[in-house]
Amino acid sequence: MIPDELATVGLPSDLAAVLERAPRLRIAGSVEELFSCATGENQRDSYEVAYSLPDGRQVVEATVARVRNGISVNYLEPHMRRRDPDCMAIGDDRPTDKPRFRERFGYEFSRLREETLDWLAGQELAVFFFKTGLRDLGAHAMAVVPANAGFFALGLAMLQGILPFDSLVAGFKPTVFVLVAPPFRHTHFAGKQVVVHNRPHGRHEIFSYNLYPGPSAKKGIYGTLIRKGEKEGWIAAHASAVQVVTPYD
């Protein structure tokens, strides 16, 4: 069931239904909370992020280890350690100069979207809220991630920020959604990275079918800002920087 506190958040009915059906729902409000679940509920020293496929196979997407200055993630497949430049597809009919999902895969994304929401509804989920961009130019956003992929949620929160749940103002209404469904990479996309942008009226959905964060947590959110800026008449600047503290400093 959806916790009572989520009743104040303006969620689309189909996404609210996913959270309602999920066997367990964790609402995170800080990077520390996400860090605590990055290696499983028992905060183990190492953890396998694995999923069962319909054909009975068990696939391990990544291994996560606690290290001195945080966590370390290793993707078992080398091609998952960098962004695939051809991973993006557009799932709607709005104007775009990018490849459309139906042209690339031969069927409408609406069908896969329903399958994805149905799969998410059967998973233990972690969700959190954030704001894209800076000041008042961005949009309210929500991430919906399988709970065992806490490291992905942690990376997204460190890239884009995270809002404490008790700080959300009345009427908080997300219009950007990041939804993560890793097994579909194997069942639908022959092991390749695929991220689908879907833009129904009043929202921008990013469906990430892989756990490498570059195409969705970084480039995907940047894409939502480009679209919003184009609509409202401002330019989305793009810069990336990271500060790292190592044991050798």
Stockholm file with secondary structure:
# STOCKHOLM 1.0

chainA/1-249         MIPDELATVGLPSDLAAVLERAPRLRIAGSVEELFSCATGENQRDSYEVAYSLPDGRQVVEATVARVRNGISVNYLEPHMRRRDPDCMAIGDDRPTDKPRFRERFGYEFSRLREETLDWLAGQELAVFFFKTGLRDLGAHAMAVVPANAGFFALGLAMLQGILPFDSLVAGFKPTVFVLVAPPFRHTHFAGKQVVVHNRPHGRHEIFSYNLYPGPSAKKGIYGTLIRKGEKEGWIAAHASAVQVVTPYD
#=GR chainA/1-249 SS CCCGGGGGSCCCHHHHHHHHHSSEEEECCSHHHHHHTTTTTTTCSEEEEEEECTTSCEEEEEEEEEETTEEEEEESSGGGGSCCTTCEEECSSSCCSSCBHHHHHSSCHHHHHHHHHHHHHTSEEEEEEEECSSTTTSCEEEEEEEGGGHHHHHHHHHHHCCBCGGGCCTTCCCCEEEEECTTHHHHTSTTCCCEEEECCTTCEEEEECSSCSIIIIIHHHHHHHHHHHHHHTCCCCCCCCCCCCCTTC
#=GC SS_cons         CCCGGGGGSCCCHHHHHHHHHSSEEEECCSHHHHHHTTTTTTTCSEEEEEEECTTSCEEEEEEEEEETTEEEEEESSGGGGSCCTTCEEECSSSCCSSCBHHHHHSSCHHHHHHHHHHHHHTSEEEEEEEECSSTTTSCEEEEEEEGGGHHHHHHHHHHHCCBCGGGCCTTCCCCEEEEECTTHHHHTSTTCCCEEEECCTTCEEEEECSSCSIIIIIHHHHHHHHHHHHHHTCCCCCCCCCCCCCTTC
//
